[in-house]
Amino acid sequence: MTSNKYISDSIQYIGVDDPELPLFESQYMLENGMAYNSYLIRDEKIAVMDAVDARKIDEWMARLSDALAGRTPDYLVVLHVEPDHSAGVKRFLDTYPEAKVVGNAKTFTFLSQFFPDFDFGERKVVVKEADTLCLGNHTLRFIIVPMVHWPETMVAYDASDRVLFSADAFGKFGVYDADADDWTCEARRYYFNIVGKYGAPVQVLLKKIADLDIRVIAPLHGPVLSENLQFYIDKYHTWSSYEPEDKGVFIAVASIHGHTLEAAEMMAEKLRARGVKVAMSDLSREDIAEAVEDAFRYDRLLLAAASYDGGVFTPMEFFLSRLKHKNYQKRRVAILENGTWAPTAAKTIKKTISEMSNVTLVEPVVTIRSAYKPADDAAFCALCDALCE
């Protein structure tokens, strides 16, 4: 990684941080805000790579003006139209009326929807797969990668400085320099919650860039990556193929009065005693996005939930809906249910996981009545043994 604001002699980082942003996409909790990345390529012609979120347009335009040092940009390249990147497009075009916008056909369909009163007209430069844009010494080659993670998404490769402008791929939560030494955790949480449903398109992206000589990966969120690039590419191969990253059991708990949580903690102790790596989340009180991340990280999942209204306690219901939406697969899943008079959690959970691809139910399903009792120990041990197979 690098925090150098100059990627090369002619490519400058002009993105902005939003450290006060509490939620990304109005749903994902942020501890360290968010970065909206933008880049300036200075050559015979000047290209700006992507705009920023509406909250930071003023700051971005000031940085752009400083970086231009009196010159005028020729192009604004829009790799991804999601508003956290495209909100500044109109301000840019109003400020620099001679500049043109570079995108593919879908790019301009979407931009016209976000800016219905703006006539892009003759200012459009429409590109398709493998088209190039010559700036002088730098030539951008465009690679269309639909559904990573919007249909118009594309990336751009600059062979001169060997830079891949990767749009949302290889991004992460946090401001530009946040957790610079621990990219994986927040990149994983970002990937599975933002991009994770679209594993097959990400695999296509990885195949398309496999033969490129890449020195730098410049994403639209998080740090610019410039060292040990194979590490990041390998992570994306693992994540986008839905293969487990670590061997272990993730225990997701939805407990109303605490008894289900106590039972889950007992299961965790038994698993650890057998040498199994265990992570656990209380779905009622902890970040669901992080729980989704851990469900994909580990090769086994234990769902511990109370019964509720003839189904399953609401936090577990929501968690399962997120897993299903994000294409959860290739895992072994066990169930621990709790119910005082008519346990229904397991039946509800089974129905949902039966609708997932290549998810294996681990038997036995364990049922407790209201709270754990010594008589339940044999069933707990049997489930632990099955999870350890």
C-alpha positions as CSV (number, residue, x, y, z in Angstrom):
1,M,0.0,0.0,0.0
2,T,1.0,3.6,-0.4
3,S,-0.3,6.8,1.2
4,N,1.7,8.8,-1.3
5,K,-0.6,11.2,-3.0
6,Y,1.4,10.9,-6.2
7,I,1.0,7.5,-7.8
8,S,3.6,8.4,-10.4
9,D,5.2,11.5,-11.7
10,S,2.1,12.2,-13.8
11,I,-0.8,10.6,-11.8
12,Q,-2.0,12.3,-8.7
13,Y,-4.5,11.3,-6.1
14,I,-7.1,14.0,-5.6
15,G,-9.7,12.0,-3.7
16,V,-11.4,13.2,-0.4
17,D,-12.1,11.6,2.9
18,D,-15.4,11.7,4.7
19,P,-14.4,10.8,8.3
20,E,-17.8,11.9,9.8
21,L,-19.9,9.6,7.6
22,P,-21.7,7.2,10.0
23,L,-23.4,4.9,7.5
24,F,-22.3,3.9,4.0
25,E,-25.2,3.5,1.5
26,S,-27.4,4.3,4.5
27,Q,-26.9,0.9,6.0
28,Y,-23.3,-0.1,6.6
29,M,-21.8,1.1,9.9
30,L,-18.5,3.0,9.6
31,E,-15.9,3.4,12.3
32,N,-13.4,5.3,10.2
33,G,-15.6,7.1,7.7
34,M,-15.1,6.6,4.0
35,A,-12.8,7.6,1.2
36,Y,-14.0,8.8,-2.2
37,N,-11.1,8.4,-4.6
38,S,-10.4,10.4,-7.7
39,Y,-7.2,10.7,-9.7
40,L,-5.7,13.2,-12.1
41,I,-3.6,12.1,-15.1
42,R,-1.4,15.0,-16.2
43,D,-0.2,14.6,-19.9
44,E,-0.6,16.5,-23.2
45,K,-4.3,16.1,-22.3
46,I,-5.6,15.9,-18.8
47,A,-8.0,13.2,-17.6
48,V,-9.8,13.1,-14.3
49,M,-10.7,9.6,-13.1
50,D,-14.1,9.8,-11.5
51,A,-15.9,12.3,-9.3
52,V,-17.0,12.1,-5.6
53,D,-20.0,12.0,-3.3
54,A,-22.3,15.0,-3.0
55,R,-21.1,15.6,0.6
56,K,-17.6,16.3,-0.6
57,I,-18.0,18.0,-4.0
58,D,-16.6,21.4,-2.8
59,E,-13.5,19.9,-1.3
60,W,-12.9,17.7,-4.3
61,M,-13.3,20.7,-6.7
62,A,-10.8,22.7,-4.6
63,R,-8.3,19.9,-4.7
64,L,-8.8,19.5,-8.5
65,S,-8.2,23.2,-9.0
66,D,-5.0,23.1,-7.0
67,A,-3.7,20.0,-8.8
68,L,-4.5,21.5,-12.2
69,A,-2.3,24.5,-11.4
70,G,-3.9,26.7,-14.0
71,R,-4.5,24.0,-16.7
72,T,-7.9,22.9,-17.9
73,P,-9.0,19.2,-17.8
74,D,-9.9,17.6,-21.1
75,Y,-11.8,14.6,-19.9
76,L,-13.7,13.3,-16.9
77,V,-13.7,9.5,-17.0
78,V,-16.7,7.9,-15.3
79,L,-15.9,4.3,-14.4
80,H,-18.9,3.9,-12.1
81,V,-22.1,5.9,-11.9
82,E,-23.2,5.2,-8.4
83,P,-23.9,8.5,-6.7
84,D,-21.0,8.3,-4.2
85,H,-18.8,8.7,-7.3
86,S,-20.9,10.6,-9.9
87,A,-22.5,13.3,-7.8
88,G,-19.8,15.7,-8.7
89,V,-20.1,15.2,-12.5
90,K,-22.4,18.1,-13.2
91,R,-20.4,20.6,-11.1
92,F,-17.3,19.5,-13.0
93,L,-18.9,20.0,-16.4
94,D,-20.3,23.3,-15.4
95,T,-16.9,24.5,-14.1
96,Y,-15.0,23.2,-17.2
97,P,-17.3,23.7,-20.2
98,E,-14.8,22.5,-22.7
99,A,-14.2,19.1,-21.0
100,K,-15.8,15.9,-22.2
101,V,-17.2,12.9,-20.3
102,V,-15.9,9.4,-21.1
103,G,-18.2,6.4,-20.4
104,N,-19.9,3.5,-22.0
105,A,-23.5,3.5,-23.4
106,K,-25.0,2.5,-20.0
107,T,-22.9,5.1,-18.3
108,F,-24.7,7.9,-20.1
109,T,-28.1,6.2,-19.7
110,F,-27.7,6.3,-16.0
111,L,-26.1,9.8,-15.9
112,S,-29.1,11.1,-17.8
113,Q,-31.3,9.7,-15.1
114,F,-29.4,11.3,-12.3
115,F,-29.0,14.6,-14.2
116,P,-32.2,14.8,-16.3
117,D,-31.8,18.5,-16.9
118,F,-28.3,18.3,-18.2
119,D,-27.7,17.9,-21.9
120,F,-24.5,15.8,-22.3
121,G,-24.9,16.1,-26.1
122,E,-21.6,16.6,-27.9
123,R,-19.6,16.3,-24.6
124,K,-20.0,12.5,-24.6
125,V,-17.2,10.2,-25.5
126,V,-18.7,6.7,-25.7
127,V,-16.3,3.8,-25.3
128,K,-16.8,0.0,-25.5
129,E,-14.6,-3.0,-24.6
130,A,-10.9,-2.6,-25.5
131,D,-11.4,1.0,-26.7
132,T,-8.6,3.4,-25.9
133,L,-8.2,7.1,-25.0
134,C,-4.8,8.6,-25.8
135,L,-3.7,11.4,-23.6
136,G,-0.2,11.7,-25.0
137,N,2.3,9.4,-23.3
138,H,-0.6,7.8,-21.4
139,T,-3.2,5.7,-23.1
140,L,-6.2,4.4,-21.2
141,R,-7.6,1.0,-22.3
142,F,-11.2,0.4,-21.1
143,I,-12.4,-3.0,-19.9
144,I,-16.2,-3.4,-19.4
145,V,-17.0,-5.4,-16.3
146,P,-20.8,-5.3,-15.9
147,M,-22.2,-6.1,-12.5
148,V,-19.1,-5.4,-10.6
149,H,-21.3,-4.3,-9.1
150,W,-23.5,-2.1,-11.4
151,P,-24.3,-2.9,-15.1
152,E,-22.3,0.1,-16.4
153,T,-19.1,-0.5,-14.4
154,M,-15.8,-0.5,-16.3
155,V,-12.1,-0.3,-15.3
156,A,-9.3,1.4,-17.1
157,Y,-5.7,0.3,-17.6
158,D,-2.8,2.7,-18.2
159,A,0.1,0.7,-19.7
160,S,2.5,3.7,-19.3
161,D,2.6,3.6,-15.5
162,R,1.0,0.1,-15.3
163,V,-1.9,1.4,-13.2
164,L,-5.3,-0.3,-13.1
165,F,-8.1,2.1,-12.2
166,S,-10.4,-0.6,-10.7
167,A,-13.7,1.2,-9.9
168,D,-15.2,-0.4,-6.8
169,A,-13.1,-3.6,-7.0
170,F,-10.4,-3.8,-4.4
171,G,-12.0,-1.1,-2.3
172,K,-12.7,-1.0,1.4
173,F,-14.5,0.8,4.1
174,G,-12.6,3.6,5.9
175,V,-10.9,6.9,5.0
176,Y,-7.9,6.7,2.7
177,D,-5.2,5.9,5.4
178,A,-7.5,4.1,7.9
179,D,-6.1,0.7,9.1
180,A,-3.3,0.9,6.4
181,D,-1.7,-2.2,7.9
182,D,-4.9,-4.3,8.0
183,W,-6.6,-4.0,4.6
184,T,-8.2,-7.4,4.7
185,C,-10.8,-7.0,7.5
186,E,-12.6,-3.9,6.1
187,A,-12.0,-4.9,2.5
188,R,-13.7,-8.3,3.2
189,R,-16.6,-6.6,5.0
190,Y,-16.9,-4.2,2.0
191,Y,-16.6,-7.0,-0.6
192,F,-19.2,-9.4,0.8
193,N,-21.8,-6.7,1.6
194,I,-21.3,-4.4,-1.4
195,V,-20.1,-6.6,-4.2
196,G,-20.5,-10.2,-2.8
197,K,-23.6,-11.2,-4.7
198,Y,-21.7,-10.8,-8.0
199,G,-19.0,-13.4,-7.6
200,A,-19.2,-14.6,-11.2
201,P,-18.8,-11.1,-12.7
202,V,-15.8,-10.5,-10.4
203,Q,-14.3,-13.7,-11.7
204,V,-14.7,-12.3,-15.2
205,L,-12.9,-9.2,-14.2
206,L,-10.0,-11.2,-12.7
207,K,-9.7,-13.1,-16.0
208,K,-9.7,-10.0,-18.1
209,I,-6.9,-8.4,-16.1
210,A,-4.9,-11.6,-15.5
211,D,-2.4,-10.9,-18.4
212,L,-1.9,-7.2,-17.6
213,D,1.3,-5.9,-16.2
214,I,-0.1,-4.1,-13.2
215,R,2.1,-2.2,-10.8
216,V,-0.6,-0.2,-9.0
217,I,-4.3,-0.9,-8.3
218,A,-6.2,2.4,-7.8
219,P,-9.7,1.7,-6.5
220,L,-12.6,4.2,-5.8
221,H,-12.5,3.5,-2.1
222,G,-9.7,2.8,0.3
223,P,-5.9,3.0,-0.2
224,V,-4.0,2.7,-3.5
225,L,-2.4,-0.7,-3.6
226,S,1.2,-0.9,-4.8
227,E,2.9,-3.7,-3.0
228,N,2.3,-7.5,-3.0
229,L,-0.5,-7.1,-5.4
230,Q,-0.9,-10.9,-5.8
231,F,-2.1,-11.0,-2.2
232,Y,-5.1,-8.8,-3.0
233,I,-5.8,-10.5,-6.3
234,D,-5.7,-13.9,-4.5
235,K,-8.2,-12.6,-1.9
236,Y,-10.5,-11.6,-4.6
237,H,-10.2,-15.0,-6.3
238,T,-11.2,-16.7,-3.0
239,W,-14.0,-14.3,-2.2
240,S,-15.5,-14.2,-5.6
241,S,-15.5,-18.0,-6.0
242,Y,-17.3,-18.3,-2.6
243,E,-14.6,-20.5,-1.2
244,P,-14.0,-20.4,2.6
245,E,-11.0,-18.2,3.6
246,D,-10.5,-19.9,7.0
247,K,-11.3,-23.2,8.6
248,G,-13.5,-22.6,11.7
249,V,-17.0,-22.1,12.9
250,F,-18.8,-18.8,13.0
251,I,-21.6,-18.8,15.5
252,A,-24.4,-16.3,14.8
253,V,-26.8,-15.9,17.7
254,A,-30.3,-14.4,17.9
255,S,-31.2,-14.5,21.6
256,I,-34.2,-12.7,23.3
257,H,-33.5,-13.0,27.0
258,G,-30.0,-14.4,27.0
259,H,-30.6,-18.1,27.3
260,T,-29.9,-18.9,23.6
261,L,-26.7,-16.8,23.9
262,E,-25.6,-18.8,26.9
263,A,-26.2,-22.1,25.1
264,A,-24.2,-20.8,22.1
265,E,-21.3,-19.8,24.3
266,M,-21.3,-23.3,25.7
267,M,-21.2,-24.7,22.2
268,A,-18.3,-22.4,21.5
269,E,-16.4,-23.7,24.5
270,K,-16.9,-27.3,23.4
271,L,-15.7,-26.5,19.9
272,R,-12.6,-24.7,21.1
273,A,-11.8,-27.6,23.4
274,R,-11.7,-29.7,20.3
275,G,-9.2,-27.3,18.7
276,V,-11.7,-25.5,16.4
277,K,-11.3,-21.8,15.7
278,V,-14.5,-20.1,16.7
279,A,-15.9,-16.6,16.1
280,M,-19.3,-15.4,17.4
281,S,-21.7,-12.6,16.9
282,D,-24.7,-11.5,18.9
283,L,-27.0,-10.4,16.0
284,S,-29.2,-8.3,18.2
285,R,-26.3,-6.0,19.3
286,E,-23.5,-6.3,16.8
287,D,-23.0,-5.2,13.2
288,I,-24.9,-7.5,10.8
289,A,-22.5,-6.5,8.0
290,E,-19.6,-7.9,10.0
291,A,-21.6,-11.1,10.7
292,V,-22.2,-11.5,7.0
293,E,-18.5,-11.0,6.4
294,D,-17.6,-13.7,9.0
295,A,-20.2,-16.1,7.6
296,F,-18.4,-16.0,4.3
297,R,-15.0,-16.1,6.0
298,Y,-15.3,-19.5,7.7
299,D,-16.2,-22.9,6.3
300,R,-18.8,-23.7,8.9
301,L,-21.7,-21.8,10.4
302,L,-23.8,-22.4,13.5
303,L,-27.1,-20.6,13.7
304,A,-28.3,-20.3,17.3
305,A,-31.8,-18.7,17.5
306,A,-34.8,-18.3,19.7
307,S,-38.3,-19.1,18.2
308,Y,-40.5,-16.1,17.8
309,D,-44.0,-15.6,16.5
310,G,-44.2,-19.0,15.0
311,G,-40.9,-18.5,13.2
312,V,-37.4,-17.3,14.2
313,F,-36.3,-14.3,16.2
314,T,-36.2,-11.2,14.0
315,P,-32.4,-10.6,13.9
316,M,-31.8,-14.1,12.7
317,E,-34.5,-13.7,10.0
318,F,-32.8,-10.6,8.8
319,F,-29.3,-12.1,8.9
320,L,-30.5,-15.1,6.8
321,S,-32.1,-12.8,4.3
322,R,-28.8,-11.0,3.9
323,L,-26.9,-14.3,3.4
324,K,-29.4,-15.4,0.8
325,H,-29.3,-12.1,-1.0
326,K,-25.5,-12.2,-1.0
327,N,-25.4,-15.6,-2.6
328,Y,-24.2,-17.6,0.4
329,Q,-23.0,-21.0,-0.6
330,K,-20.4,-23.9,-0.3
331,R,-20.7,-24.1,3.5
332,R,-21.8,-26.5,6.2
333,V,-24.5,-25.1,8.5
334,A,-25.7,-26.3,11.9
335,I,-28.7,-25.2,13.9
336,L,-29.3,-24.7,17.6
337,E,-32.9,-23.6,18.3
338,N,-34.6,-22.6,21.5
339,G,-38.4,-22.6,22.3
340,T,-40.4,-22.6,25.4
341,W,-43.6,-24.3,24.2
342,A,-43.4,-24.8,20.5
343,P,-39.9,-24.5,19.0
344,T,-40.1,-23.1,15.4
345,A,-36.7,-21.6,14.8
346,A,-35.1,-24.6,13.2
347,K,-38.0,-25.2,10.7
348,T,-37.8,-21.6,9.6
349,I,-34.0,-21.7,9.3
350,K,-34.1,-24.9,7.3
351,K,-36.5,-23.5,4.8
352,T,-34.2,-20.5,4.1
353,I,-31.0,-22.5,3.8
354,S,-32.7,-25.0,1.6
355,E,-33.1,-22.1,-0.9
356,M,-29.3,-21.5,-0.9
357,S,-26.9,-23.1,-3.3
358,N,-24.7,-25.9,-2.1
359,V,-25.3,-25.5,1.6
360,T,-25.1,-28.7,3.7
361,L,-27.2,-29.1,6.9
362,V,-25.2,-30.6,9.7
363,E,-27.1,-33.0,11.9
364,P,-28.3,-33.3,14.6
365,V,-30.4,-30.2,14.9
366,V,-30.3,-29.4,18.6
367,T,-33.4,-28.1,20.4
368,I,-33.4,-26.7,23.9
369,R,-36.5,-25.8,25.9
370,S,-36.1,-22.3,27.4
371,A,-32.6,-22.8,28.7
372,Y,-29.7,-25.3,28.6
373,K,-29.9,-28.2,31.0
374,P,-27.4,-31.0,31.8
375,A,-29.6,-33.4,29.9
376,D,-28.9,-31.4,26.7
377,D,-25.2,-32.1,26.9
378,A,-25.2,-35.3,24.8
379,A,-26.9,-33.5,22.0
380,F,-24.5,-30.6,22.2
381,C,-21.5,-33.0,22.1
382,A,-23.0,-34.8,19.1
383,L,-23.4,-31.6,17.2
384,C,-19.8,-30.5,18.1
385,D,-18.5,-33.9,16.9
386,A,-20.5,-33.5,13.6
387,L,-19.1,-30.0,13.1
388,C,-15.6,-31.3,13.6
389,E,-15.9,-34.0,11.0
